[in-house]
């Protein structure tokens, strides 16, 4: 299904690609100001779409700007627009399978993206699952559906706290950056968005993510059950099992889950 965006230039938003283009210049300017770069920074923009944010990024200080756009028609438009600028490069690629780490050897790399809501969590997991950690990037500035953003940033003792919260926070310090009300997008989605800032951390660098996922699946698959029913296999690895066994999955913090993963 295609949704008409602009009858003058015939750009359409493709529902199959989860496209929602930002058209609000005030929002774009605010967001651009929060994205930190300098003359040594390589910026990777995911899903530039119509180039609305790109227009602001190209005014910032940077070394190279890489635009990764899956939509062939939009990538052609972006290529024509920037083909004379040697430090702005357009790639017609799917970010879900494209290896961003191969783009640049620069030590100052940031990832920016108005991510399609339908694949945003998959993209995030990909980018925080690099075996080499800290990764090739210094920061990520990413748009998510508001509800998903709450799950990513949620702390313990909260209903929104879950597997995605723990996995993400074991790899990055996450900060809410700017709210994105639905009316700034075309077509207008049914939900609001939020931009989060991710800064890689090394606190749990020795935690194997695959093992962590095993522990988290056991804990959160039946999240209302007490851990004496879901994590009894790991009872010997708790400081005080008799006292802690009546807790639920949402009551254990990131460090506790990472410690359990090390015991596998």
Secondary structure as GFF3:
##gff-version 3
##sequence-region A 1 264
A	DSSP	beta_strand	2	6	.	.	.	ID=ss1
A	DSSP	beta_strand	11	14	.	.	.	ID=ss2
A	DSSP	three_ten_helix	15	17	.	.	.	ID=ss3
A	DSSP	beta_strand	21	22	.	.	.	ID=ss4
A	DSSP	alpha_helix	25	34	.	.	.	ID=ss5
A	DSSP	beta_strand	42	46	.	.	.	ID=ss6
A	DSSP	alpha_helix	54	57	.	.	.	ID=ss7
A	DSSP	beta_strand	64	68	.	.	.	ID=ss8
A	DSSP	alpha_helix	72	82	.	.	.	ID=ss9
A	DSSP	beta_strand	88	91	.	.	.	ID=ss10
A	DSSP	three_ten_helix	100	102	.	.	.	ID=ss11
A	DSSP	beta_strand	109	113	.	.	.	ID=ss12
A	DSSP	alpha_helix	120	127	.	.	.	ID=ss13
A	DSSP	beta_strand	139	145	.	.	.	ID=ss14
A	DSSP	alpha_helix	146	153	.	.	.	ID=ss15
A	DSSP	alpha_helix	163	169	.	.	.	ID=ss16
A	DSSP	beta_strand	172	180	.	.	.	ID=ss17
A	DSSP	three_ten_helix	182	184	.	.	.	ID=ss18
A	DSSP	beta_strand	185	186	.	.	.	ID=ss19
A	DSSP	beta_strand	193	200	.	.	.	ID=ss20
A	DSSP	alpha_helix	209	220	.	.	.	ID=ss21
A	DSSP	alpha_helix	227	230	.	.	.	ID=ss22
A	DSSP	three_ten_helix	232	237	.	.	.	ID=ss23
A	DSSP	alpha_helix	241	244	.	.	.	ID=ss24
A	DSSP	three_ten_helix	249	251	.	.	.	ID=ss25
A	DSSP	alpha_helix	254	262	.	.	.	ID=ss26
###
